[in-house]
Amino acid sequence: MTNKLASLLAAGAFSLAAFHANAADKVTLQLKWVTQAQFAGYYVAKDKGFYEEEDLDVEIKPGGPDIAPAQVIAGGGADVIVDWMPSALATREKGVPLVNIAQPFKKSGMMLTCLKESGVKSPEDFKGKTLGVWFFGNEYPFLSWMAHLKIPTDGGADGVTVLKQGFNVDPLIQKQAACISTMTYNEYWQVIDAGIKPEDLVTFQYEDQGVATLEDGLYVLEDKLKDEAFKDKMVKFVRASMKGWKYAEENPDEAADIVLENDSTGAQTEKHQKRMMGEVAKLTAGSNGALDEADYKRTVQSLLAGGSDPVISKEPEGAWTHEITDAALQ
């Protein structure tokens, strides 16, 4: 072997070693739904290099109607997931030990949107009506609310008939249901875009009804938090993600554009994403990423108050931690 070749090989080996020493930590995030402004903070953090600044290589996996984030993380397909707390706590009780490590969303965007012509003016008027409800873990806030109202969900004149609603607004447009589940930032506007005027609708926001539960928190598996290297990755991930969320709040149109650039399906429109980002910013405002214990307790109490069929049967233990946000927000 010539001295020149030996030198080249040695240099190559050194470069490879240096590359491995500096390789960014990989983090896989599983979203709750498809690429849209609901998750803008994560796309912004990636686009603006906030993850890169923390030496992270973050893969953002979109969700969809047949993707349950809890199943993905339980199967090893993600390090961290976005999920709603009712779903996460119910999943934890069933044996998948999810832990909330951060809570970027301060408020709930969930509501029932009703046709005025159906005669619904107040929650009392739900009795005898058909209501559209999302499932796959999204039904828990609804079931909790009906339990608060003492309205059975198995039909009849004094109960409500639950229509298993797809992730669209068709049951309202086609008048199969008096009310349907909508989010302030998404499906409500699909109803408007379908040609129904706001004055022909009545909306009931869970936040206003005193039954709001926490949405879009970040969850990991409990066992992983025993690993110092994993915890360090999550501290960096949460810090960069919250930087992304605050940037998105302050620059909503730019954030919506970044989301659109990441939508490989081409299904999203600029008008809808910019409108969505404006509404989502109202829900993340006021959160620095740390879970508010009062909000957590309100969610738990709401879920426990289900009469004979509560969403969770007992007060959870170890379902959240401030350890990650305490370190991330120093």
One Martini backbone bead per residue (centre of mass of N, CA, C, O) as a GRO file, in nm:
protein
  330
    1MET     BB    1   0.096   0.038   0.023
    2THR     BB    2   0.069   0.350  -0.014
    3ASN     BB    3   0.105   0.641   0.151
    4LYS     BB    4  -0.133   0.784   0.014
    5LEU     BB    5  -0.352   0.567   0.065
    6ALA     BB    6  -0.319   0.555   0.369
    7SER     BB    7  -0.394   0.851   0.416
    8LEU     BB    8  -0.677   0.840   0.293
    9LEU     BB    9  -0.792   0.620   0.480
   10ALA     BB   10  -0.740   0.769   0.744
   11ALA     BB   11  -0.910   1.018   0.676
   12GLY     BB   12  -1.173   0.865   0.633
   13ALA     BB   13  -1.194   0.744   0.917
   14PHE     BB   14  -1.196   1.014   1.065
   15SER     BB   15  -1.451   1.131   0.931
   16LEU     BB   16  -1.642   0.907   1.027
   17ALA     BB   17  -1.597   0.951   1.328
   18ALA     BB   18  -1.689   1.245   1.330
   19PHE     BB   19  -1.970   1.193   1.226
   20HIS     BB   20  -2.064   1.008   1.462
   21ALA     BB   21  -2.007   1.215   1.688
   22ASN     BB   22  -2.214   1.438   1.528
   23ALA     BB   23  -2.463   1.291   1.523
   24ALA     BB   24  -2.780   1.322   1.526
   25ASP     BB   25  -3.052   1.287   1.710
   26LYS     BB   26  -3.313   1.070   1.691
   27VAL     BB   27  -3.662   1.167   1.623
   28THR     BB   28  -3.997   1.037   1.659
   29LEU     BB   29  -4.302   1.184   1.542
   30GLN     BB   30  -4.647   1.131   1.620
   31LEU     BB   31  -4.929   1.220   1.488
   32LYS     BB   32  -5.284   1.252   1.509
   33TRP     BB   33  -5.274   1.380   1.218
   34VAL     BB   34  -5.258   1.540   0.955
   35THR     BB   35  -5.113   1.770   0.769
   36GLN     BB   36  -5.134   2.065   0.973
   37ALA     BB   37  -5.171   2.352   1.175
   38GLN     BB   38  -5.200   2.183   1.439
   39PHE     BB   39  -4.859   2.121   1.381
   40ALA     BB   40  -4.675   2.373   1.322
   41GLY     BB   41  -4.446   2.381   1.539
   42TYR     BB   42  -4.286   2.135   1.420
   43TYR     BB   43  -4.240   2.238   1.130
   44VAL     BB   44  -4.100   2.498   1.213
   45ALA     BB   45  -3.864   2.376   1.376
   46LYS     BB   46  -3.749   2.237   1.127
   47ASP     BB   47  -3.732   2.470   0.916
   48LYS     BB   48  -3.564   2.675   1.126
   49GLY     BB   49  -3.351   2.483   1.296
   50PHE     BB   50  -3.420   2.408   1.600
   51TYR     BB   51  -3.334   2.111   1.602
   52GLU     BB   52  -3.048   2.144   1.493
   53GLU     BB   53  -2.947   2.320   1.734
   54GLU     BB   54  -3.001   2.044   1.920
   55ASP     BB   55  -2.905   1.790   1.762
   56LEU     BB   56  -3.159   1.708   1.574
   57ASP     BB   57  -3.342   1.434   1.409
   58VAL     BB   58  -3.663   1.494   1.283
   59GLU     BB   59  -3.945   1.287   1.251
   60ILE     BB   60  -4.258   1.347   1.084
   61LYS     BB   61  -4.561   1.170   1.140
   62PRO     BB   62  -4.839   1.130   1.002
   63GLY     BB   63  -5.165   1.087   1.029
   64GLY     BB   64  -5.494   0.916   1.060
   65PRO     BB   65  -5.780   0.723   1.061
   66ASP     BB   66  -5.571   0.447   1.099
   67ILE     BB   67  -5.411   0.611   1.336
   68ALA     BB   68  -5.271   0.521   1.655
   69PRO     BB   69  -5.041   0.657   1.850
   70ALA     BB   70  -5.031   0.448   2.085
   71GLN     BB   71  -4.968   0.206   1.899
   72VAL     BB   72  -4.707   0.312   1.778
   73ILE     BB   73  -4.543   0.341   2.046
   74ALA     BB   74  -4.588   0.049   2.150
   75GLY     BB   75  -4.442  -0.062   1.869
   76GLY     BB   76  -4.183   0.146   1.813
   77GLY     BB   77  -4.267   0.398   1.595
   78ALA     BB   78  -4.206   0.600   1.846
   79ASP     BB   79  -4.101   0.844   2.090
   80VAL     BB   80  -4.337   1.055   2.022
   81ILE     BB   81  -4.666   1.196   2.091
   82VAL     BB   82  -4.981   1.308   1.979
   83ASP     BB   83  -5.239   1.372   2.228
   84TRP     BB   84  -5.516   1.324   2.404
   85MET     BB   85  -5.584   1.291   2.732
   86PRO     BB   86  -5.824   1.096   2.739
   87SER     BB   87  -5.683   0.883   2.565
   88ALA     BB   88  -5.421   0.852   2.735
   89LEU     BB   89  -5.560   0.766   3.005
   90ALA     BB   90  -5.713   0.523   2.892
   91THR     BB   91  -5.459   0.379   2.788
   92ARG     BB   92  -5.314   0.357   3.058
   93GLU     BB   93  -5.535   0.183   3.199
   94LYS     BB   94  -5.487  -0.051   2.966
   95GLY     BB   95  -5.134  -0.059   2.971
   96VAL     BB   96  -5.023   0.213   2.835
   97PRO     BB   97  -4.757   0.413   2.969
   98LEU     BB   98  -4.840   0.719   2.947
   99VAL     BB   99  -4.660   1.043   2.936
  100ASN     BB  100  -4.670   1.372   3.013
  101ILE     BB  101  -4.416   1.626   2.903
  102ALA     BB  102  -4.620   1.822   2.738
  103GLN     BB  103  -4.837   2.144   2.681
  104PRO     BB  104  -4.905   2.343   2.417
  105PHE     BB  105  -5.210   2.320   2.483
  106LYS     BB  106  -5.444   2.512   2.670
  107LYS     BB  107  -5.691   2.470   2.480
  108SER     BB  108  -5.996   2.385   2.353
  109GLY     BB  109  -6.143   2.303   2.012
  110MET     BB  110  -6.403   2.170   2.097
  111MET     BB  111  -6.727   2.098   1.930
  112LEU     BB  112  -7.067   2.158   1.873
  113THR     BB  113  -7.247   2.154   1.563
  114CYS     BB  114  -7.560   2.313   1.481
  115LEU     BB  115  -7.869   2.320   1.355
  116LYS     BB  116  -8.114   2.543   1.404
  117GLU     BB  117  -8.355   2.377   1.269
  118SER     BB  118  -8.340   2.141   1.499
  119GLY     BB  119  -8.387   2.304   1.792
  120VAL     BB  120  -8.107   2.382   1.905
  121LYS     BB  121  -8.016   2.594   2.198
  122SER     BB  122  -7.943   2.374   2.412
  123PRO     BB  123  -7.838   2.097   2.580
  124GLU     BB  124  -8.132   2.006   2.645
  125ASP     BB  125  -8.196   1.961   2.322
  126PHE     BB  126  -8.050   1.681   2.270
  127LYS     BB  127  -8.288   1.532   2.325
  128GLY     BB  128  -8.370   1.302   2.067
  129LYS     BB  129  -8.102   1.329   1.919
  130THR     BB  130  -7.859   1.336   1.664
  131LEU     BB  131  -7.504   1.273   1.715
  132GLY     BB  132  -7.187   1.347   1.613
  133VAL     BB  133  -6.908   1.111   1.662
  134TRP     BB  134  -6.595   1.056   1.742
  135PHE     BB  135  -6.349   0.819   1.744
  136PHE     BB  136  -6.051   0.684   1.842
  137GLY     BB  137  -6.057   0.860   2.137
  138ASN     BB  138  -6.267   1.115   2.077
  139GLU     BB  139  -6.525   1.034   2.263
  140TYR     BB  140  -6.464   1.106   2.565
  141PRO     BB  141  -6.561   1.400   2.597
  142PHE     BB  142  -6.853   1.345   2.518
  143LEU     BB  143  -6.927   1.130   2.732
  144SER     BB  144  -6.862   1.316   2.968
  145TRP     BB  145  -7.073   1.536   2.907
  146MET     BB  146  -7.328   1.356   2.914
  147ALA     BB  147  -7.285   1.275   3.209
  148HIS     BB  148  -7.318   1.560   3.324
  149LEU     BB  149  -7.619   1.583   3.189
  150LYS     BB  150  -7.768   1.303   3.208
  151ILE     BB  151  -7.734   1.173   2.909
  152PRO     BB  152  -7.803   0.929   2.726
  153THR     BB  153  -7.632   0.715   2.452
  154ASP     BB  154  -7.901   0.504   2.361
  155GLY     BB  155  -8.132   0.679   2.312
  156GLY     BB  156  -8.426   0.820   2.294
  157ALA     BB  157  -8.608   1.081   2.428
  158ASP     BB  158  -8.377   1.117   2.679
  159GLY     BB  159  -8.165   1.081   2.459
  160VAL     BB  160  -7.894   0.994   2.248
  161THR     BB  161  -7.790   0.951   1.919
  162VAL     BB  162  -7.507   0.790   1.800
  163LEU     BB  163  -7.301   0.899   1.539
  164LYS     BB  164  -7.056   0.769   1.355
  165GLN     BB  165  -6.811   0.986   1.270
  166GLY     BB  166  -6.646   1.099   1.040
  167PHE     BB  167  -6.376   1.305   0.909
  168ASN     BB  168  -6.646   1.492   0.867
  169VAL     BB  169  -6.960   1.690   0.764
  170ASP     BB  170  -7.196   1.527   0.631
  171PRO     BB  171  -7.427   1.484   0.850
  172LEU     BB  172  -7.508   1.790   0.836
  173ILE     BB  173  -7.547   1.843   0.536
  174GLN     BB  174  -7.752   1.575   0.522
  175LYS     BB  175  -7.927   1.561   0.791
  176GLN     BB  176  -7.843   1.313   1.002
  177ALA     BB  177  -7.774   1.550   1.206
  178ALA     BB  178  -7.799   1.805   1.436
  179CYS     BB  179  -7.501   1.730   1.531
  180ILE     BB  180  -7.142   1.789   1.535
  181SER     BB  181  -6.816   1.736   1.531
  182THR     BB  182  -6.577   2.001   1.604
  183MET     BB  183  -6.329   2.230   1.519
  184THR     BB  184  -6.238   2.555   1.531
  185TYR     BB  185  -5.995   2.498   1.297
  186ASN     BB  186  -6.183   2.312   1.091
  187GLU     BB  187  -6.484   2.184   1.050
  188TYR     BB  188  -6.641   2.444   1.078
  189TRP     BB  189  -6.524   2.557   0.803
  190GLN     BB  190  -6.646   2.333   0.627
  191VAL     BB  191  -6.934   2.418   0.671
  192ILE     BB  192  -6.907   2.701   0.556
  193ASP     BB  193  -6.787   2.608   0.274
  194ALA     BB  194  -7.069   2.448   0.212
  195GLY     BB  195  -7.289   2.711   0.269
  196ILE     BB  196  -7.321   2.762   0.570
  197LYS     BB  197  -7.430   2.985   0.786
  198PRO     BB  198  -7.360   3.104   1.095
  199GLU     BB  199  -7.670   3.183   1.159
  200ASP     BB  200  -7.748   2.855   1.113
  201LEU     BB  201  -7.583   2.817   1.382
  202VAL     BB  202  -7.490   2.614   1.671
  203THR     BB  203  -7.251   2.645   1.939
  204PHE     BB  204  -7.049   2.413   2.159
  205GLN     BB  205  -6.808   2.470   2.374
  206TYR     BB  206  -6.634   2.297   2.599
  207GLU     BB  207  -6.505   2.538   2.742
  208ASP     BB  208  -6.794   2.676   2.807
  209GLN     BB  209  -6.917   2.399   2.956
  210GLY     BB  210  -6.690   2.279   3.165
  211VAL     BB  211  -6.556   2.010   2.972
  212ALA     BB  212  -6.271   2.051   2.923
  213THR     BB  213  -5.996   1.897   2.757
  214LEU     BB  214  -5.691   1.800   2.686
  215GLU     BB  215  -5.485   1.876   2.404
  216ASP     BB  216  -5.204   1.815   2.236
  217GLY     BB  217  -4.992   1.639   2.369
  218LEU     BB  218  -4.689   1.503   2.501
  219TYR     BB  219  -4.589   1.153   2.463
  220VAL     BB  220  -4.451   0.886   2.657
  221LEU     BB  221  -4.287   0.623   2.780
  222GLU     BB  222  -4.210   0.556   3.099
  223ASP     BB  223  -3.947   0.380   3.073
  224LYS     BB  224  -3.780   0.596   2.908
  225LEU     BB  225  -3.735   0.792   3.169
  226LYS     BB  226  -3.481   0.612   3.275
  227ASP     BB  227  -3.330   0.744   3.035
  228GLU     BB  228  -3.104   0.994   3.008
  229ALA     BB  229  -3.074   1.022   2.699
  230PHE     BB  230  -3.376   1.049   2.641
  231LYS     BB  231  -3.434   1.294   2.818
  232ASP     BB  232  -3.241   1.484   2.670
  233LYS     BB  233  -3.391   1.470   2.400
  234MET     BB  234  -3.665   1.582   2.511
  235VAL     BB  235  -3.564   1.853   2.602
  236LYS     BB  236  -3.479   1.948   2.320
  237PHE     BB  237  -3.750   1.898   2.178
  238VAL     BB  238  -3.928   2.086   2.350
  239ARG     BB  239  -3.771   2.346   2.316
  240ALA     BB  240  -3.793   2.359   2.001
  241SER     BB  241  -4.101   2.330   1.977
  242MET     BB  242  -4.176   2.591   2.138
  243LYS     BB  243  -4.033   2.775   1.946
  244GLY     BB  244  -4.217   2.699   1.709
  245TRP     BB  245  -4.487   2.787   1.837
  246LYS     BB  246  -4.420   3.088   1.888
  247TYR     BB  247  -4.358   3.152   1.596
  248ALA     BB  248  -4.639   3.074   1.484
  249GLU     BB  249  -4.803   3.280   1.645
  250GLU     BB  250  -4.637   3.537   1.522
  251ASN     BB  251  -4.636   3.366   1.217
  252PRO     BB  252  -4.899   3.238   1.070
  253ASP     BB  253  -4.855   3.250   0.760
  254GLU     BB  254  -4.576   3.116   0.754
  255ALA     BB  255  -4.662   2.857   0.896
  256ALA     BB  256  -4.868   2.769   0.681
  257ASP     BB  257  -4.661   2.746   0.453
  258ILE     BB  258  -4.491   2.524   0.584
  259VAL     BB  259  -4.713   2.315   0.593
  260LEU     BB  260  -4.766   2.303   0.286
  261GLU     BB  261  -4.473   2.204   0.215
  262ASN     BB  262  -4.541   1.923   0.395
  263ASP     BB  263  -4.779   1.845   0.197
  264SER     BB  264  -4.780   1.559   0.004
  265THR     BB  265  -5.094   1.548  -0.090
  266GLY     BB  266  -5.232   1.840  -0.162
  267ALA     BB  267  -5.507   1.890   0.019
  268GLN     BB  268  -5.428   2.164   0.105
  269THR     BB  269  -5.507   2.503   0.170
  270GLU     BB  270  -5.428   2.823   0.219
  271LYS     BB  271  -5.687   2.928   0.345
  272HIS     BB  272  -5.727   2.702   0.559
  273GLN     BB  273  -5.443   2.719   0.702
  274LYS     BB  274  -5.455   3.018   0.790
  275ARG     BB  275  -5.711   2.990   0.954
  276MET     BB  276  -5.613   2.763   1.140
  277MET     BB  277  -5.370   2.909   1.264
  278GLY     BB  278  -5.534   3.134   1.400
  279GLU     BB  279  -5.689   2.933   1.590
  280VAL     BB  280  -5.453   2.775   1.719
  281ALA     BB  281  -5.313   3.022   1.856
  282LYS     BB  282  -5.542   3.041   2.078
  283LEU     BB  283  -5.461   2.754   2.215
  284THR     BB  284  -5.141   2.812   2.272
  285ALA     BB  285  -5.191   3.043   2.422
  286GLY     BB  286  -5.028   3.048   2.746
  287SER     BB  287  -4.808   2.839   2.665
  288ASN     BB  288  -4.475   2.694   2.755
  289GLY     BB  289  -4.535   2.356   2.789
  290ALA     BB  290  -4.635   2.337   3.067
  291LEU     BB  291  -4.823   2.169   3.274
  292ASP     BB  292  -5.125   2.240   3.416
  293GLU     BB  293  -5.249   2.111   3.699
  294ALA     BB  294  -5.539   2.223   3.685
  295ASP     BB  295  -5.602   2.111   3.402
  296TYR     BB  296  -5.557   1.818   3.474
  297LYS     BB  297  -5.770   1.793   3.701
  298ARG     BB  298  -6.012   1.871   3.527
  299THR     BB  299  -5.989   1.635   3.333
  300VAL     BB  300  -6.011   1.405   3.537
  301GLN     BB  301  -6.284   1.483   3.663
  302SER     BB  302  -6.443   1.464   3.400
  303LEU     BB  303  -6.375   1.154   3.347
  304LEU     BB  304  -6.489   1.044   3.630
  305ALA     BB  305  -6.793   1.178   3.574
  306GLY     BB  306  -6.955   0.893   3.442
  307GLY     BB  307  -7.078   0.726   3.644
  308SER     BB  308  -7.117   0.400   3.530
  309ASP     BB  309  -6.924   0.518   3.262
  310PRO     BB  310  -6.628   0.597   3.282
  311VAL     BB  311  -6.335   0.664   3.126
  312ILE     BB  312  -6.218   0.647   3.414
  313SER     BB  313  -6.187   0.467   3.733
  314LYS     BB  314  -5.921   0.628   3.823
  315GLU     BB  315  -5.673   0.788   3.955
  316PRO     BB  316  -5.396   0.875   3.826
  317GLU     BB  317  -5.048   0.763   3.809
  318GLY     BB  318  -4.782   0.907   3.647
  319ALA     BB  319  -4.909   1.082   3.382
  320TRP     BB  320  -4.695   1.311   3.466
  321THR     BB  321  -4.430   1.562   3.391
  322HIS     BB  322  -4.179   1.830   3.468
  323GLU     BB  323  -3.888   1.744   3.401
  324ILE     BB  324  -3.861   1.841   3.105
  325THR     BB  325  -3.959   2.140   3.123
  326ASP     BB  326  -3.771   2.237   3.345
  327ALA     BB  327  -3.517   2.197   3.159
  328ALA     BB  328  -3.615   2.344   2.891
  329LEU     BB  329  -3.705   2.638   3.049
  330GLN     BB  330  -3.437   2.767   3.181
   0.00000   0.00000   0.00000
